[in-house]
Amino acid sequence: MRKISLGLAALALTCSAGLALAQTAGSASEPAAEKPMTSNQAEKPPLTGANSFTEAQARERIADAGFQEVKGLKKDDKGVWRGQAMKSGQSVEVALDFRGNVVQQ
């Protein structure tokens, strides 16, 4: 009887260790944890990517960032809206990326 009890205890420990490992390993369908970006890995806006902003939305975002008289907006082949605007009485070039970052250039 003692051999059966020890065998069952060993089996229970083996199964519980396997379950614990399965819980911490993560599956292939789970997204990988994002690694923090270091300063030399980070890109500066405007970022390139698929931009879903319409021209009207781009114009509004740029105006909300403090630019007036936004004109000549065109989306380039990298997905960045580019145009001209006035800021502090000066004509400047502006850009809006797919993440909504407004950049004076």
N, C-alpha and C positions, 0 to 999 in steps of 0.2 A: 504494500500500500504506500509505503514511503517513497518508492521509486516513481510511482504514478504521480504523487503530489509534487515531487521535485520536477518531473517532466512537464507537468502542467504549468508550474510556476515559470520554468524556463521559456516555455512557449508563449506565455502571457507577456513576459519581459521582451522577448524578441518582437512580438507583434506591436507592442506599444512603442518601442524604439523606432520601428519602421514607420508607424503613423506620425510620430513626431518629426522624423526626417522628411516625410512627404509634405507636411505642413510648412516647413521652412524652405523647401527647395523651390517652390513656385513652378507653375506649368508653362509650357511653350505658348499658350494662348494669353498669358498675362503680359502686360507691357513691362519692359525692363525699367528699372528705377533710373530716373534721370540723374546724371552726375552733375554736380555744380560746375558751372563754367568758370574758368579762370580768366583773368583780364586779357590774356593774349589769345584766348579762344573766342571771346565775345566779338560779335560783329557790331559795327556802328550803323545806326539808321542813316539813310533809308535801307531797309532790308528787302531783298528780292524774294518774290514768291507770288503765288496765285492771289491776285487782289480782287475781292468781290465788291469793293466800293463802287457805286455808280458815280458819275461825274458830279451830280448834285450833292451826294453824300461827301465826296472828297472836298468839294468847295465849302461845304458847311463845317467840316472838321478843321480845315485850314483857317477859316474865319474865326472859329471858336478858339483857335490858338493865338489870336490877336492880330491876324493879317487882314488888311482891307483890300478892296478892289482886285479880287482874285480873277485872273484872266489867263487865257491860253492853256488851259489844262489839257494835257494829253497823257494817256497811259502808255508808258514805254514797253518794250518787248520783255522787260524783266518784272513787269507788274507794278511799277512805281508811277504814281500820278505826279507829273511835273508841270509847273507853270510859273507865272509871275504874280507878284502881289506887292502891296505897299505896307511898310512897317516903319513907324517913327518918321514918316515923311520921305522915306527912301524906297526906291524900287528894288526888290530883291527876288531871287529865284527861290521857289519853295518846292518841297517834295513831300508826298504822303505815301507811306508804305502799306503793305497788306495788314500790318498789325495796328495801324492807326497812328503811327509816329509821324509827326509833322516836323520837318527839318528845313531850316533856312540854309541855302547854299550860296 
